[in-house]
Amino acid sequence: MEDVMWKRSEELNKFYEKQQDEAGVQSIRFSPEVEKEYLRVAYESGWEEAMKLDPVNGAKLRKLIGGGY
């Protein structure tokens, strides 16, 4: 199931990128190092918010689905 979802996500990304290109929107591409740090900060800030809202279940959820980066 995860493979199907990943493939669909890639298809949608390509579709939206094409639409953006046609509309003249310029995409930003990060270097691999910057991308990794950007995603780490995004995931961590999301988990911080989840832990503020519900520390007990936030911790359980993070343990179940992983911590991201």
PDB file of N, CA, C and O in Angstrom:
ATOM      1  N   MET A   1       0.822  -1.196   0.000  1.00  0.00           N
ATOM      2  CA  MET A   1       0.000   0.000   0.000  1.00  0.00           C
ATOM      3  C   MET A   1       0.865   1.259   0.000  1.00  0.00           C
ATOM      4  O   MET A   1       0.560   2.233  -0.689  1.00  0.00           O
ATOM      5  N   GLU A   2       1.945   1.229   0.778  1.00  0.00           N
ATOM      6  CA  GLU A   2       2.805   2.398   0.855  1.00  0.00           C
ATOM      7  C   GLU A   2       3.425   2.710  -0.502  1.00  0.00           C
ATOM      8  O   GLU A   2       3.573   3.877  -0.863  1.00  0.00           O
ATOM      9  N   ASP A   3       3.790   1.666  -1.260  1.00  0.00           N
ATOM     10  CA  ASP A   3       4.362   1.875  -2.592  1.00  0.00           C
ATOM     11  C   ASP A   3       3.366   2.566  -3.518  1.00  0.00           C
ATOM     12  O   ASP A   3       3.745   3.441  -4.297  1.00  0.00           O
ATOM     13  N   VAL A   4       2.113   2.181  -3.437  1.00  0.00           N
ATOM     14  CA  VAL A   4       1.068   2.782  -4.263  1.00  0.00           C
ATOM     15  C   VAL A   4       0.896   4.251  -3.888  1.00  0.00           C
ATOM     16  O   VAL A   4       0.769   5.113  -4.757  1.00  0.00           O
ATOM     17  N   MET A   5       0.894   4.524  -2.588  1.00  0.00           N
ATOM     18  CA  MET A   5       0.737   5.910  -2.132  1.00  0.00           C
ATOM     19  C   MET A   5       1.934   6.752  -2.561  1.00  0.00           C
ATOM     20  O   MET A   5       1.770   7.897  -2.982  1.00  0.00           O
ATOM     21  N   TRP A   6       3.133   6.190  -2.455  1.00  0.00           N
ATOM     22  CA  TRP A   6       4.345   6.923  -2.844  1.00  0.00           C
ATOM     23  C   TRP A   6       4.319   7.230  -4.335  1.00  0.00           C
ATOM     24  O   TRP A   6       4.655   8.340  -4.750  1.00  0.00           O
ATOM     25  N   LYS A   7       3.920   6.245  -5.145  1.00  0.00           N
ATOM     26  CA  LYS A   7       3.856   6.446  -6.587  1.00  0.00           C
ATOM     27  C   LYS A   7       2.830   7.526  -6.924  1.00  0.00           C
ATOM     28  O   LYS A   7       3.086   8.386  -7.766  1.00  0.00           O
ATOM     29  N   ARG A   8       1.687   7.481  -6.277  1.00  0.00           N
ATOM     30  CA  ARG A   8       0.647   8.485  -6.530  1.00  0.00           C
ATOM     31  C   ARG A   8       1.127   9.878  -6.122  1.00  0.00           C
ATOM     32  O   ARG A   8       0.842  10.865  -6.802  1.00  0.00           O
ATOM     33  N   SER A   9       1.845   9.948  -5.027  1.00  0.00           N
ATOM     34  CA  SER A   9       2.391  11.223  -4.578  1.00  0.00           C
ATOM     35  C   SER A   9       3.362  11.788  -5.607  1.00  0.00           C
ATOM     36  O   SER A   9       3.333  12.983  -5.902  1.00  0.00           O
ATOM     37  N   GLU A  10       4.212  10.940  -6.147  1.00  0.00           N
ATOM     38  CA  GLU A  10       5.156  11.385  -7.184  1.00  0.00           C
ATOM     39  C   GLU A  10       4.422  11.857  -8.430  1.00  0.00           C
ATOM     40  O   GLU A  10       4.808  12.857  -9.036  1.00  0.00           O
ATOM     41  N   GLU A  11       3.358  11.140  -8.822  1.00  0.00           N
ATOM     42  CA  GLU A  11       2.564  11.538  -9.984  1.00  0.00           C
ATOM     43  C   GLU A  11       1.927  12.908  -9.763  1.00  0.00           C
ATOM     44  O   GLU A  11       1.947  13.758 -10.652  1.00  0.00           O
ATOM     45  N   LEU A  12       1.366  13.115  -8.585  1.00  0.00           N
ATOM     46  CA  LEU A  12       0.748  14.404  -8.283  1.00  0.00           C
ATOM     47  C   LEU A  12       1.778  15.524  -8.263  1.00  0.00           C
ATOM     48  O   LEU A  12       1.514  16.619  -8.758  1.00  0.00           O
ATOM     49  N   ASN A  13       2.944  15.260  -7.697  1.00  0.00           N
ATOM     50  CA  ASN A  13       3.999  16.272  -7.685  1.00  0.00           C
ATOM     51  C   ASN A  13       4.381  16.690  -9.102  1.00  0.00           C
ATOM     52  O   ASN A  13       4.531  17.879  -9.381  1.00  0.00           O
ATOM     53  N   LYS A  14       4.537  15.725  -9.990  1.00  0.00           N
ATOM     54  CA  LYS A  14       4.885  16.033 -11.380  1.00  0.00           C
ATOM     55  C   LYS A  14       3.764  16.836 -12.051  1.00  0.00           C
ATOM     56  O   LYS A  14       4.029  17.783 -12.791  1.00  0.00           O
ATOM     57  N   PHE A  15       2.528  16.453 -11.790  1.00  0.00           N
ATOM     58  CA  PHE A  15       1.379  17.159 -12.350  1.00  0.00           C
ATOM     59  C   PHE A  15       1.378  18.618 -11.904  1.00  0.00           C
ATOM     60  O   PHE A  15       1.229  19.520 -12.729  1.00  0.00           O
ATOM     61  N   TYR A  16       1.543  18.854 -10.604  1.00  0.00           N
ATOM     62  CA  TYR A  16       1.526  20.217 -10.077  1.00  0.00           C
ATOM     63  C   TYR A  16       2.746  21.018 -10.519  1.00  0.00           C
ATOM     64  O   TYR A  16       2.642  22.218 -10.774  1.00  0.00           O
ATOM     65  N   GLU A  17       3.891  20.368 -10.611  1.00  0.00           N
ATOM     66  CA  GLU A  17       5.077  21.067 -11.110  1.00  0.00           C
ATOM     67  C   GLU A  17       4.871  21.532 -12.542  1.00  0.00           C
ATOM     68  O   GLU A  17       5.275  22.637 -12.903  1.00  0.00           O
ATOM     69  N   LYS A  18       4.243  20.689 -13.363  1.00  0.00           N
ATOM     70  CA  LYS A  18       3.967  21.066 -14.753  1.00  0.00           C
ATOM     71  C   LYS A  18       3.012  22.261 -14.792  1.00  0.00           C
ATOM     72  O   LYS A  18       3.221  23.199 -15.562  1.00  0.00           O
ATOM     73  N   GLN A  19       1.975  22.229 -13.971  1.00  0.00           N
ATOM     74  CA  GLN A  19       1.032  23.347 -13.926  1.00  0.00           C
ATOM     75  C   GLN A  19       1.737  24.635 -13.501  1.00  0.00           C
ATOM     76  O   GLN A  19       1.495  25.701 -14.068  1.00  0.00           O
ATOM     77  N   GLN A  20       2.588  24.526 -12.523  1.00  0.00           N
ATOM     78  CA  GLN A  20       3.312  25.708 -12.042  1.00  0.00           C
ATOM     79  C   GLN A  20       4.255  26.243 -13.121  1.00  0.00           C
ATOM     80  O   GLN A  20       4.340  27.453 -13.332  1.00  0.00           O
ATOM     81  N   ASP A  21       4.958  25.346 -13.797  1.00  0.00           N
ATOM     82  CA  ASP A  21       5.849  25.763 -14.886  1.00  0.00           C
ATOM     83  C   ASP A  21       5.072  26.507 -15.966  1.00  0.00           C
ATOM     84  O   ASP A  21       5.506  27.554 -16.446  1.00  0.00           O
ATOM     85  N   GLU A  22       3.925  25.958 -16.340  1.00  0.00           N
ATOM     86  CA  GLU A  22       3.101  26.576 -17.382  1.00  0.00           C
ATOM     87  C   GLU A  22       2.567  27.943 -16.949  1.00  0.00           C
ATOM     88  O   GLU A  22       2.315  28.812 -17.784  1.00  0.00           O
ATOM     89  N   ALA A  23       2.396  28.125 -15.640  1.00  0.00           N
ATOM     90  CA  ALA A  23       1.898  29.402 -15.119  1.00  0.00           C
ATOM     91  C   ALA A  23       3.036  30.387 -14.854  1.00  0.00           C
ATOM     92  O   ALA A  23       2.796  31.523 -14.446  1.00  0.00           O
ATOM     93  N   GLY A  24       4.262  29.951 -15.086  1.00  0.00           N
ATOM     94  CA  GLY A  24       5.404  30.839 -14.889  1.00  0.00           C
ATOM     95  C   GLY A  24       5.942  30.879 -13.470  1.00  0.00           C
ATOM     96  O   GLY A  24       6.757  31.740 -13.139  1.00  0.00           O
ATOM     97  N   VAL A  25       5.497  29.959 -12.632  1.00  0.00           N
ATOM     98  CA  VAL A  25       5.989  29.902 -11.251  1.00  0.00           C
ATOM     99  C   VAL A  25       7.363  29.235 -11.260  1.00  0.00           C
ATOM    100  O   VAL A  25       7.537  28.165 -11.843  1.00  0.00           O
ATOM    101  N   GLN A  26       8.329  29.866 -10.616  1.00  0.00           N
ATOM    102  CA  GLN A  26       9.671  29.304 -10.539  1.00  0.00           C
ATOM    103  C   GLN A  26       9.824  28.505  -9.255  1.00  0.00           C
ATOM    104  O   GLN A  26       9.494  28.985  -8.170  1.00  0.00           O
ATOM    105  N   SER A  27      10.318  27.301  -9.383  1.00  0.00           N
ATOM    106  CA  SER A  27      10.543  26.447  -8.221  1.00  0.00           C
ATOM    107  C   SER A  27      11.919  26.718  -7.629  1.00  0.00           C
ATOM    108  O   SER A  27      12.853  27.109  -8.328  1.00  0.00           O
ATOM    109  N   ILE A  28      12.015  26.503  -6.341  1.00  0.00           N
ATOM    110  CA  ILE A  28      13.292  26.610  -5.646  1.00  0.00           C
ATOM    111  C   ILE A  28      13.787  25.193  -5.382  1.00  0.00           C
ATOM    112  O   ILE A  28      13.031  24.347  -4.906  1.00  0.00           O
ATOM    113  N   ARG A  29      15.015  24.944  -5.680  1.00  0.00           N
ATOM    114  CA  ARG A  29      15.623  23.639  -5.407  1.00  0.00           C
ATOM    115  C   ARG A  29      16.732  23.839  -4.392  1.00  0.00           C
ATOM    116  O   ARG A  29      17.669  24.605  -4.619  1.00  0.00           O
ATOM    117  N   PHE A  30      16.615  23.140  -3.266  1.00  0.00           N
ATOM    118  CA  PHE A  30      17.651  23.200  -2.245  1.00  0.00           C
ATOM    119  C   PHE A  30      18.742  22.184  -2.555  1.00  0.00           C
ATOM    120  O   PHE A  30      18.504  21.186  -3.236  1.00  0.00           O
ATOM    121  N   SER A  31      19.923  22.448  -2.051  1.00  0.00           N
ATOM    122  CA  SER A  31      20.977  21.432  -2.116  1.00  0.00           C
ATOM    123  C   SER A  31      20.534  20.285  -1.207  1.00  0.00           C
ATOM    124  O   SER A  31      19.705  20.491  -0.321  1.00  0.00           O
ATOM    125  N   PRO A  32      21.069  19.090  -1.410  1.00  0.00           N
ATOM    126  CA  PRO A  32      20.677  17.965  -0.556  1.00  0.00           C
ATOM    127  C   PRO A  32      20.874  18.251   0.935  1.00  0.00           C
ATOM    128  O   PRO A  32      20.061  17.837   1.761  1.00  0.00           O
ATOM    129  N   GLU A  33      21.949  18.954   1.274  1.00  0.00           N
ATOM    130  CA  GLU A  33      22.219  19.250   2.687  1.00  0.00           C
ATOM    131  C   GLU A  33      21.169  20.201   3.259  1.00  0.00           C
ATOM    132  O   GLU A  33      20.664  19.995   4.363  1.00  0.00           O
ATOM    133  N   VAL A  34      20.848  21.244   2.496  1.00  0.00           N
ATOM    134  CA  VAL A  34      19.860  22.222   2.959  1.00  0.00           C
ATOM    135  C   VAL A  34      18.479  21.576   3.014  1.00  0.00           C
ATOM    136  O   VAL A  34      17.713  21.831   3.944  1.00  0.00           O
ATOM    137  N   GLU A  35      18.157  20.746   2.030  1.00  0.00           N
ATOM    138  CA  GLU A  35      16.862  20.058   2.028  1.00  0.00           C
ATOM    139  C   GLU A  35      16.720  19.195   3.274  1.00  0.00           C
ATOM    140  O   GLU A  35      15.675  19.205   3.924  1.00  0.00           O
ATOM    141  N   LYS A  36      17.758  18.457   3.605  1.00  0.00           N
ATOM    142  CA  LYS A  36      17.718  17.581   4.779  1.00  0.00           C
ATOM    143  C   LYS A  36      17.485  18.391   6.051  1.00  0.00           C
ATOM    144  O   LYS A  36      16.674  18.002   6.892  1.00  0.00           O
ATOM    145  N   GLU A  37      18.186  19.510   6.199  1.00  0.00           N
ATOM    146  CA  GLU A  37      18.028  20.352   7.378  1.00  0.00           C
ATOM    147  C   GLU A  37      16.641  20.998   7.414  1.00  0.00           C
ATOM    148  O   GLU A  37      16.018  21.069   8.472  1.00  0.00           O
ATOM    149  N   TYR A  38      16.165  21.462   6.275  1.00  0.00           N
ATOM    150  CA  TYR A  38      14.832  22.071   6.183  1.00  0.00           C
ATOM    151  C   TYR A  38      13.763  21.072   6.640  1.00  0.00           C
ATOM    152  O   TYR A  38      12.888  21.412   7.436  1.00  0.00           O
ATOM    153  N   LEU A  39      13.841  19.850   6.135  1.00  0.00           N
ATOM    154  CA  LEU A  39      12.856  18.833   6.508  1.00  0.00           C
ATOM    155  C   LEU A  39      12.969  18.462   7.981  1.00  0.00           C
ATOM    156  O   LEU A  39      11.956  18.242   8.645  1.00  0.00           O
ATOM    157  N   ARG A  40      14.191  18.391   8.492  1.00  0.00           N
ATOM    158  CA  ARG A  40      14.388  18.074   9.911  1.00  0.00           C
ATOM    159  C   ARG A  40      13.709  19.122  10.784  1.00  0.00           C
ATOM    160  O   ARG A  40      12.985  18.789  11.722  1.00  0.00           O
ATOM    161  N   VAL A  41      13.951  20.392  10.465  1.00  0.00           N
ATOM    162  CA  VAL A  41      13.356  21.478  11.250  1.00  0.00           C
ATOM    163  C   VAL A  41      11.830  21.449  11.133  1.00  0.00           C
ATOM    164  O   VAL A  41      11.133  21.652  12.127  1.00  0.00           O
ATOM    165  N   ALA A  42      11.310  21.201   9.941  1.00  0.00           N
ATOM    166  CA  ALA A  42       9.859  21.148   9.744  1.00  0.00           C
ATOM    167  C   ALA A  42       9.230  20.017  10.552  1.00  0.00           C
ATOM    168  O   ALA A  42       8.218  20.219  11.223  1.00  0.00           O
ATOM    169  N   TYR A  43       9.827  18.825  10.490  1.00  0.00           N
ATOM    170  CA  TYR A  43       9.284  17.695  11.247  1.00  0.00           C
ATOM    171  C   TYR A  43       9.373  17.943  12.748  1.00  0.00           C
ATOM    172  O   TYR A  43       8.419  17.685  13.483  1.00  0.00           O
ATOM    173  N   GLU A  44      10.511  18.438  13.197  1.00  0.00           N
ATOM    174  CA  GLU A  44      10.682  18.677  14.633  1.00  0.00           C
ATOM    175  C   GLU A  44       9.690  19.715  15.147  1.00  0.00           C
ATOM    176  O   GLU A  44       9.131  19.545  16.230  1.00  0.00           O
ATOM    177  N   SER A  45       9.463  20.776  14.394  1.00  0.00           N
ATOM    178  CA  SER A  45       8.513  21.790  14.853  1.00  0.00           C
ATOM    179  C   SER A  45       7.090  21.224  14.882  1.00  0.00           C
ATOM    180  O   SER A  45       6.293  21.578  15.751  1.00  0.00           O
ATOM    181  N   GLY A  46       6.781  20.351  13.937  1.00  0.00           N
ATOM    182  CA  GLY A  46       5.468  19.696  13.950  1.00  0.00           C
ATOM    183  C   GLY A  46       5.292  18.806  15.165  1.00  0.00           C
ATOM    184  O   GLY A  46       4.238  18.817  15.801  1.00  0.00           O
ATOM    185  N   TRP A  47       6.323  18.032  15.492  1.00  0.00           N
ATOM    186  CA  TRP A  47       6.246  17.167  16.665  1.00  0.00           C
ATOM    187  C   TRP A  47       6.206  17.984  17.951  1.00  0.00           C
ATOM    188  O   TRP A  47       5.532  17.595  18.905  1.00  0.00           O
ATOM    189  N   GLU A  48       6.911  19.102  17.993  1.00  0.00           N
ATOM    190  CA  GLU A  48       6.854  19.966  19.180  1.00  0.00           C
ATOM    191  C   GLU A  48       5.421  20.438  19.421  1.00  0.00           C
ATOM    192  O   GLU A  48       4.945  20.451  20.556  1.00  0.00           O
ATOM    193  N   GLU A  49       4.746  20.820  18.353  1.00  0.00           N
ATOM    194  CA  GLU A  49       3.355  21.271  18.476  1.00  0.00           C
ATOM    195  C   GLU A  49       2.453  20.131  18.944  1.00  0.00           C
ATOM    196  O   GLU A  49       1.592  20.330  19.802  1.00  0.00           O
ATOM    197  N   ALA A  50       2.647  18.945  18.386  1.00  0.00           N
ATOM    198  CA  ALA A  50       1.849  17.788  18.798  1.00  0.00           C
ATOM    199  C   ALA A  50       2.066  17.483  20.279  1.00  0.00           C
ATOM    200  O   ALA A  50       1.118  17.157  20.992  1.00  0.00           O
ATOM    201  N   MET A  51       3.299  17.588  20.737  1.00  0.00           N
ATOM    202  CA  MET A  51       3.609  17.307  22.137  1.00  0.00           C
ATOM    203  C   MET A  51       3.004  18.364  23.066  1.00  0.00           C
ATOM    204  O   MET A  51       2.600  18.049  24.185  1.00  0.00           O
ATOM    205  N   LYS A  52       2.943  19.612  22.607  1.00  0.00           N
ATOM    206  CA  LYS A  52       2.303  20.661  23.415  1.00  0.00           C
ATOM    207  C   LYS A  52       0.804  20.385  23.552  1.00  0.00           C
ATOM    208  O   LYS A  52       0.228  20.558  24.626  1.00  0.00           O
ATOM    209  N   LEU A  53       0.187  19.956  22.461  1.00  0.00           N
ATOM    210  CA  LEU A  53      -1.255  19.719  22.465  1.00  0.00           C
ATOM    211  C   LEU A  53      -1.636  18.499  23.298  1.00  0.00           C
ATOM    212  O   LEU A  53      -2.649  18.506  23.997  1.00  0.00           O
ATOM    213  N   ASP A  54      -0.813  17.452  23.217  1.00  0.00           N
ATOM    214  CA  ASP A  54      -1.127  16.214  23.938  1.00  0.00           C
ATOM    215  C   ASP A  54       0.170  15.437  24.160  1.00  0.00           C
ATOM    216  O   ASP A  54       0.529  14.589  23.343  1.00  0.00           O
ATOM    217  N   PRO A  55       0.869  15.717  25.250  1.00  0.00           N
ATOM    218  CA  PRO A  55       2.168  15.082  25.482  1.00  0.00           C
ATOM    219  C   PRO A  55       2.129  13.556  25.511  1.00  0.00           C
ATOM    220  O   PRO A  55       3.031  12.903  24.987  1.00  0.00           O
ATOM    221  N   VAL A  56       1.094  12.987  26.117  1.00  0.00           N
ATOM    222  CA  VAL A  56       1.029  11.529  26.248  1.00  0.00           C
ATOM    223  C   VAL A  56       0.799  10.872  24.888  1.00  0.00           C
ATOM    224  O   VAL A  56       1.567  10.006  24.466  1.00  0.00           O
ATOM    225  N   ASN A  57      -0.263  11.292  24.213  1.00  0.00           N
ATOM    226  CA  ASN A  57      -0.572  10.667  22.928  1.00  0.00           C
ATOM    227  C   ASN A  57       0.374  11.124  21.825  1.00  0.00           C
ATOM    228  O   ASN A  57       0.626  10.376  20.880  1.00  0.00           O
ATOM    229  N   GLY A  58       0.897  12.333  21.929  1.00  0.00           N
ATOM    230  CA  GLY A  58       1.898  12.790  20.963  1.00  0.00           C
ATOM    231  C   GLY A  58       3.124  11.891  20.987  1.00  0.00           C
ATOM    232  O   GLY A  58       3.649  11.522  19.936  1.00  0.00           O
ATOM    233  N   ALA A  59       3.577  11.540  22.175  1.00  0.00           N
ATOM    234  CA  ALA A  59       4.734  10.652  22.305  1.00  0.00           C
ATOM    235  C   ALA A  59       4.422   9.260  21.763  1.00  0.00           C
ATOM    236  O   ALA A  59       5.254   8.646  21.095  1.00  0.00           O
ATOM    237  N   LYS A  60       3.220   8.765  22.055  1.00  0.00           N
ATOM    238  CA  LYS A  60       2.822   7.440  21.544  1.00  0.00           C
ATOM    239  C   LYS A  60       2.768   7.446  20.020  1.00  0.00           C
ATOM    240  O   LYS A  60       3.246   6.520  19.365  1.00  0.00           O
ATOM    241  N   LEU A  61       2.178   8.501  19.468  1.00  0.00           N
ATOM    242  CA  LEU A  61       2.050   8.601  18.016  1.00  0.00           C
ATOM    243  C   LEU A  61       3.413   8.673  17.342  1.00  0.00           C
ATOM    244  O   LEU A  61       3.652   8.008  16.334  1.00  0.00           O
ATOM    245  N   ARG A  62       4.304   9.483  17.906  1.00  0.00           N
ATOM    246  CA  ARG A  62       5.642   9.606  17.326  1.00  0.00           C
ATOM    247  C   ARG A  62       6.368   8.270  17.360  1.00  0.00           C
ATOM    248  O   ARG A  62       7.072   7.918  16.414  1.00  0.00           O
ATOM    249  N   LYS A  63       6.198   7.530  18.443  1.00  0.00           N
ATOM    250  CA  LYS A  63       6.833   6.211  18.548  1.00  0.00           C
ATOM    251  C   LYS A  63       6.283   5.253  17.486  1.00  0.00           C
ATOM    252  O   LYS A  63       7.027   4.457  16.913  1.00  0.00           O
ATOM    253  N   LEU A  64       4.968   5.338  17.231  1.00  0.00           N
ATOM    254  CA  LEU A  64       4.334   4.453  16.266  1.00  0.00           C
ATOM    255  C   LEU A  64       4.717   4.764  14.815  1.00  0.00           C
ATOM    256  O   LEU A  64       5.008   3.858  14.034  1.00  0.00           O
ATOM    257  N   ILE A  65       4.713   6.043  14.467  1.00  0.00           N
ATOM    258  CA  ILE A  65       4.921   6.382  13.050  1.00  0.00           C
ATOM    259  C   ILE A  65       6.317   6.930  12.752  1.00  0.00           C
ATOM    260  O   ILE A  65       6.643   7.201  11.597  1.00  0.00           O
ATOM    261  N   GLY A  66       7.112   7.088  13.755  1.00  0.00           N
ATOM    262  CA  GLY A  66       8.486   7.529  13.518  1.00  0.00           C
ATOM    263  C   GLY A  66       8.643   9.017  13.718  1.00  0.00           C
ATOM    264  O   GLY A  66       7.680   9.784  13.722  1.00  0.00           O
ATOM    265  N   GLY A  67       9.878   9.388  13.883  1.00  0.00           N
ATOM    266  CA  GLY A  67      10.177  10.763  14.208  1.00  0.00           C
ATOM    267  C   GLY A  67      10.516  11.628  13.039  1.00  0.00           C
ATOM    268  O   GLY A  67      10.812  12.809  13.223  1.00  0.00           O
ATOM    269  N   GLY A  68      10.487  11.098  11.838  1.00  0.00           N
ATOM    270  CA  GLY A  68      10.863  11.919  10.692  1.00  0.00           C
ATOM    271  C   GLY A  68      12.368  11.918  10.508  1.00  0.00           C
ATOM    272  O   GLY A  68      12.989  10.860  10.402  1.00  0.00           O
ATOM    273  N   TYR A  69      12.944  13.089  10.472  1.00  0.00           N
ATOM    274  CA  TYR A  69      14.345  13.207  10.109  1.00  0.00           C
ATOM    275  C   TYR A  69      15.219  13.337  11.301  1.00  0.00           C
ATOM    276  O   TYR A  69      16.438  13.447  11.164  1.00  0.00           O
TER     277      TYR A  69
END
